[in-house]
Amino acid sequence: MSNHSKGSTQNMLEGNWKQLKGRVQQAWGELTNDDVDRINGSRTELAGILQEKYGKAQHEVEKEIDEFLAKNS
């Protein structure tokens, strides 16, 4: 994926965070309310927390985030 695409998905996550945060918690059940508050619409923060919680590589969580955003856009 190009950086341009990641930038547009970052904006989508930030712009729709209030609507998406509940869906983010449903999609990744290990996330706590504190995690969601920390993410606050940041794709980078979401990716980092997912790597930490699930022990996945960055490219894996990036793909999951892309798939999540495609389903929820």
Order of alpha helices (4+ residues) and beta strands (2+ residues): alpha-alpha-alpha-alpha-alpha
